[in-house]
Amino acid sequence: MSDEDTTFGVGGRPLVTARDRQAEELRLLLRSNGFSEFGEQQAGFVVEDPGEGPLLLAHAGDQSGADLDLRYHEVLRMAGYLVEPDATGEGDGWQVWSASAG
């Protein structure tokens, strides 16, 4: 793929691979449902691609708890994602698979 064929996500993030695009679709879904993406001055979610397996989703910031967990789960499941807890191996965040990947 040439640079001319590369598309870009929010903030100029290059979307080169199918996994890059899947992660960006997940970010778009979350932003469109009122979740904020983590930034220098803002708490919010982070989506990471570890290279294999599910995408990893975590929330960084002051807001946390069962209500927030439930909101993430509801939005993701309604959109057809499969969600499991513990993206970090320490009980934080979620592992997320698109329904088309399962």
Protein Blocks (a to p, Z undefined) as FASTA:
>chain_A
ZZklpccdehhiacfbfmlmmmmmmmmmmmmnopacddfklgcdddddehiajddddded
jbgcjklmmmmmmmmmmnopacdehklonopajddddfklZZ
